[in-house]
């Protein structure tokens, strides 16, 4: 599974703090998306994460947990754990401090861990506020962060995160031109096939999350068709 994730074009992000009906879970799992990412910023616990995992584990899709903090890391029943470091945070805990706490207090299954360099660009998002990210970055600054993440720190994933709003394609294009070996992820505001196709021109993998809850499963399926 560690190798196949590099070929994913479409990932669906499900929030443990939000609910889907059993019918909706089936539709998400059979939408054609390449993988399910279980991830949220607020009110994520091992309990609600475990509940969501039980809902989605029967469908054979790759399952990724992306923890918001050490308290939400689980390894049992998941294929991979994507661990973010927010490079443009002003609080070092979100770059490396939470990670030290996690490694110190939990047995880590390193073969499942994939590190993500997050660049958070929506100041009104929960992740932007919690991590105190500097979000007013232009293409040149995002390009520089991308090069640092890829060529200096060798992060496997660089993740351009607009979380709740549709981002600037010029920014994502700049990141795509700067990236070398890292896989470029984009997430934020993809709620139409047109937006999915636009960002997929630059990002290797697009992530669709809020649209599942706010626009419905048919919109999710349309975004899948747009990139695959």
Secondary structure by P-SEA (a helix, b strand, c coil): cccccccccbbbbbbccccccaaaaaaaaaccccbbbbcccccccaaaaaaaaaaccccccbbbbbcccccccccccccbbbbbbcccccccccccaaaaaaaaccccccccbbbbbccccccccaaaaaacccccccaaaaaaaaaaacccccccbbbbccccccccaaaaaaaaaacccbbbbbbcccccaaaaaaaaacccbbbbccccccccaaaaaaaaaacc
